[in-house]
Each structure stands twice: as C-alpha cells, then as structure tokens.
C-alpha cells in the first residue's frame, strides 16, 4: 500500500479560509447541541460548555453517589436565608417554587416537589420570563422577583457579597447554587 505524503496526492476537494472554518465550527456545535439534548432526555444535565469540554481530558471519572446520581433528578438540599432578610426558609422556597411553576427545567421540578412535601401554598407568578442559562423572573405579590444563578443576579444588579462565601462552600460540595431576589434584594 502506497503512503500518501503530498497534498497533491489527495483526490478529495478541499477548501480553506473563513467559510471552511465556519463549517467545521457549525458541525461541532450541532453535534454538541445534539449530545447535550440527548443527555437531558436521559436526566443528564451539563452545567456549561466548559465543563463538557474539560471532560474530554478526563482519564478517570469518580462519582460520589448523591441523590442526583441515584434518583436521576435534582433535589433541594439547602435553603440559606441571607443575613438581614425578613423571610424564612419556607417562604423563600414557596416564592421560588411559585416563580418556577411555569418552567419545565429539572431544577423547577425539584423546587415544586420540595414545596409540595412541606405543604407550602404556592402563589403563581403574575408574569413569567425564562432567561436562558440564568434563571427566571416574574412578578410575585406585585413586586419584580428573580430566581437563578449569579449571572441572573448580576443582570438584576443584586448584591451577592453577603452570601458568596456560603455559596462557594456549597459549590465546593458539588451543589448547584441558586439565588432569589425580591425587588433587587436577597
């Protein structure tokens, strides 16, 4: 068998330049979106694209068996009340679950389940908007409220400085941290 060492020996047409680079990126993104979508239908959630990309360099994966792995669904494990808040953990859970009632996100299901298990009364949001990759916003009791990650809180100009140390501790334990604000305050 003859080895092909010179580009002229290859018979397939080749294109170089920005158009071919775009085509390769588009194919890669299509495969990535398909893989993430198929994983989501099986209950496998990918935190972000960087996490998925870093997984390509992993040789050994060790999984700590928590409720998320064994049950196949996220669950509410901690509710931390911000210092100085007038609300308690149950009222925050009811507020977050009320905001999430219109969402089909797996984290919304976990909130609704936790609220039902506690027998909490849920008031639906007067308006609901999902902010892709960040969380949800809506009106609750006549006030604008948001429930989501730190990026959503940054968009809403919410100061997280009082809770970031605790949030970092929870993230270090492998937990997903979500914040709730009412009229811009935790």
N, C-alpha and C positions, 0 to 999 in steps of 0.2 A: 504494500500500500504506500502510495506516494504522499509525503507530508506537504501540505500547502503552507508555504512560508512567506509568500509575497502577496500583497493585497490584490494584485492584478490576476492572481490565480483563482480568486473567489468569483463565482459567476453571479451571485445574488446582487441586485441593485442596492446601492447604499446611498443614503442621504445624510449630509451633515449640516450643522447650523442650527439656529434657534428653533426652527419648525420641528426638526427631529428630536431635539431636547424636550420640547413641549409634549410631543407624542409619547415619549418614554415616561415623563412625569405623569401624564394623564393616565397611562396604563397602570402605573404604580398606584396612583390614588384610587383608581377604580378597583383594583384588587384589594387594597387596604379597606375601602368602604365596604366591599362585599364580605370580607373576612370579619370585620367588626360587626356588621349586621347579622351575619350567620351566628356569630358567638352570642350576640344579645338574645337571639331567639332561643338559645340554649341556656340562658341565665348567666352568661359570662360577660361581665362588663369590663371595658377597658377604660382606665382612668383618663388617659390622654395619649396622644400620638407619641410623645417622647417615651412614655413608659413602654409602649409596644415596640418602639424602635430599640430601646435598651434591652428588651427581652431577646433580641436576636444575638446578643453577645453572651447570653447565659449558657453555661455548660450544665449546671445542676440547679434544679428548682426544688426548694424545700418549702412545703406548705404547712402552716400551722392550722390545725383543724379547728376553725371557729364556726359559729352558726352560719356564716355566709357560705362557707365551703360545704358543710354537711347538709344544710337546709336548701341551698341553692337560691336563697333570697336574702337580701339585706335585712337587718333588723336594727331597731333603735336600742342603743346600749347605754348612752349617757345623755342627760339633759342638764346643761350647765347654765345657771342663771347669772347674767352679767352683774358685776358689783354695782350696787346703786339702783338696780331695776326694781320696779314696784310689782312685777309679776312673779309668779311661782312657776315651777317646772310644768305642772299640769296645764296652766293657762297658756304657756308657751307652746306646748305640744298641741293643744286644741287650736291655737292660732295657726301654727304651721300646717297642721292637717287640714284646716279649713281652706287655707290658700292652695294646698295641693290637691284638693278634691277633683279638680278638672284636669289634672295631669295624669298621663299614663306612664310616667317614669317609675322604675322599680323602687326608687327611694320614696316616692309618694305612697306607694303601696305599703311600705314598711311603716311610714308615719300613720297612715289611716288604720292599719292593724293595731299599732300601739295605742292609739287614741280609743279605738273600739274596746280593746281589752281593759282599759281603765274606765270605760263607761262615760267618756267625756262627750259633752254636747258640742257639736261642730256647727259653726255658722259658715255658710258658703261665702266665698269672696264675691263682692258686688261686681268686680271686673277681674279678669284673669289674663295675664300675658306670660307666656313662656319665653325666657331669654336663653337661647340655645347655649349649652355648655356652662351656664352660670346659675340658673335657678328660675324662680317665678316672682312676679309682682302682681299686686292686686289691691283692691280697697277692702278693708275689713273694719266694720264699725265706723265707716265714714272717713277713715284715715288710710293713707297710702302705706302699704306694707310690702316687704320683700323677704323672701326666704331663698337662700342659696349659698354659694361659696364666697370666698373672699373677693373674687373678681366682681361679683354682683354688688357686694357691699361697697367696693371702690367706685363702681359706676354710680352708686346712690349716695356717695360722699359720707358713708358711715364710718365712724372712727372705731377701729377694732383694737386699739392699743391696750385696752384693759383686759382683753380676753386672748390675745395672741399667744402668750406663754402657755396657757392651758390648751389652746388649740394645737400648738406644736407638740405638746405631750401626747395628745390624743392621736395625732397623725403618726407620731413615732411608734404608737401601738398598732398602727395599720388601720386606723379608723378614718372614715370619711367625715370631715367636719363641715357642718352647715351652720349658717348664722341666720337670725331673724331680726328684722328691724321694723319698728312702727314709727312712721313719720320721721325716718332718718336716725332713730335712736335704738340701740340694742335693748 
